[in-house]
Amino acid sequence: MKDFELTSKMLSMGGVFYPTGYAVIMFPDAADARKVASELEASNDGLMLLSPEIILEEISPADGHSDVHLPPVGTEGATVHKFGDLAREGHYGLMVPVHSGEDTERVMAVVRTVPFSYAQRYHSLAMEDLE
């Protein structure tokens, strides 16, 4: 499992967290997040466990807000806020590389074995709610 490192590839042009090619899944229980990570790790090079602290320190600030007056951030900004709200409640996250619908379904089949609070897949031009 890789340590999380926020890179410019994970940000939109407006500076909003938008990790194209990943699913980000939030879990209310750290043990469940670790269990899923363990089950997915062998088949997912690039999997990252996100502690609430990492989400709040690294991802939440990447919500597109700046001192410069810009138009309001869209869905991606609202999603970053949702991740931050959940992290403040102690939720953990997983960032899992997904390259196809089949990858996503394989990941979600494992995720669905435990309670999860929120999941998004980031496509090039759209975000997809995962259930």
C-alpha positions in Angstrom: 0.0 0.0 0.0 1.3 3.4 -0.9 1.5 6.4 1.4 -0.7 9.2 0.2 1.0 12.0 -1.6 -1.1 14.8 -3.1 0.2 15.4 -6.6 -0.7 17.9 -9.3 -2.3 15.1 -11.3 -4.8 14.7 -8.5 -6.0 18.3 -8.9 -8.3 20.0 -11.5 -7.1 23.1 -13.2 -8.9 25.1 -10.5 -6.9 23.3 -7.8 -9.8 21.0 -6.6 -9.1 17.5 -5.6 -10.0 15.4 -8.6 -8.0 12.2 -8.8 -8.9 10.9 -12.3 -8.7 7.1 -12.5 -9.4 6.5 -8.9 -12.3 5.5 -6.7 -12.4 7.2 -3.3 -14.4 5.3 -0.7 -15.1 6.4 2.8 -15.6 4.1 5.8 -17.0 5.0 9.2 -14.8 2.3 10.8 -11.0 2.3 10.4 -10.9 -1.5 10.8 -13.3 -2.0 7.9 -11.2 0.4 5.7 -8.1 -1.6 6.5 -9.8 -5.0 5.9 -10.9 -3.8 2.5 -7.5 -2.4 1.7 -5.9 -5.7 2.7 -8.3 -7.7 0.4 -7.7 -5.3 -2.5 -4.0 -4.7 -2.1 -2.7 -7.7 -4.1 -4.6 -6.6 -7.2 -4.3 -2.9 -6.9 -0.9 -1.3 -7.1 -1.4 2.3 -6.1 -4.0 1.7 -3.3 -3.8 4.3 -0.6 -5.3 4.4 2.9 -6.4 7.9 3.9 -6.6 8.6 7.6 -9.0 11.4 8.8 -5.9 13.5 9.5 -4.6 13.1 5.9 -8.0 13.9 4.5 -8.3 17.1 6.6 -4.6 18.2 6.1 -4.1 17.3 2.4 -7.4 16.8 0.6 -9.8 19.2 2.3 -7.6 22.3 1.5 -7.7 21.2 -2.2 -11.3 22.4 -2.6 -10.6 25.2 -5.1 -11.0 28.1 -2.6 -8.5 30.8 -2.8 -8.1 34.4 -1.9 -8.8 35.3 -5.5 -12.5 35.8 -6.3 -13.5 32.9 -8.6 -16.8 31.5 -9.6 -18.2 28.9 -7.1 -16.8 25.4 -7.3 -19.1 22.8 -8.7 -19.7 19.2 -7.8 -16.1 18.3 -7.2 -15.8 21.0 -4.6 -18.9 19.8 -2.8 -17.4 16.3 -2.9 -14.2 17.5 -1.2 -16.3 19.1 1.5 -18.2 15.8 2.0 -14.9 14.0 2.4 -13.8 16.6 5.0 -17.1 16.4 6.9 -16.8 12.6 7.1 -13.1 12.8 8.1 -14.1 15.2 11.0 -16.5 12.4 12.1 -13.5 10.0 12.1 -14.1 8.2 8.7 -11.2 6.7 6.8 -10.9 6.6 3.1 -9.3 4.4 0.4 -8.1 5.6 -2.9 -8.2 2.7 -5.3 -7.0 2.9 -8.9 -9.8 1.8 -11.3 -9.5 1.8 -15.0 -12.8 0.3 -16.2 -16.3 -0.5 -15.1 -15.1 -4.1 -14.4 -12.4 -2.8 -12.1 -14.9 -0.6 -10.3 -17.4 -3.5 -9.8 -14.6 -5.8 -8.6 -13.6 -3.2 -6.0 -17.1 -2.4 -5.0 -17.9 -6.1 -4.5 -15.3 -6.1 -1.8 -16.3 -2.8 -0.4 -19.9 -3.8 0.0 -18.9 -6.6 2.4 -18.6 -3.9 5.1 -20.5 -0.6 5.9 -19.2 2.3 3.8 -20.4 5.9 4.0 -19.6 7.4 0.6 -17.9 6.4 -2.7 -17.0 8.3 -5.9 -15.2 7.2 -9.1 -13.4 10.0 -10.9 -13.6 9.8 -14.7 -11.8 12.2 -17.0 -14.8 14.5 -17.3 -17.3 13.2 -14.8 -17.7 11.8 -11.3 -19.8 8.7 -10.6 -21.5 7.9 -7.3 -20.8 4.3 -6.4 -23.3 2.2 -4.4 
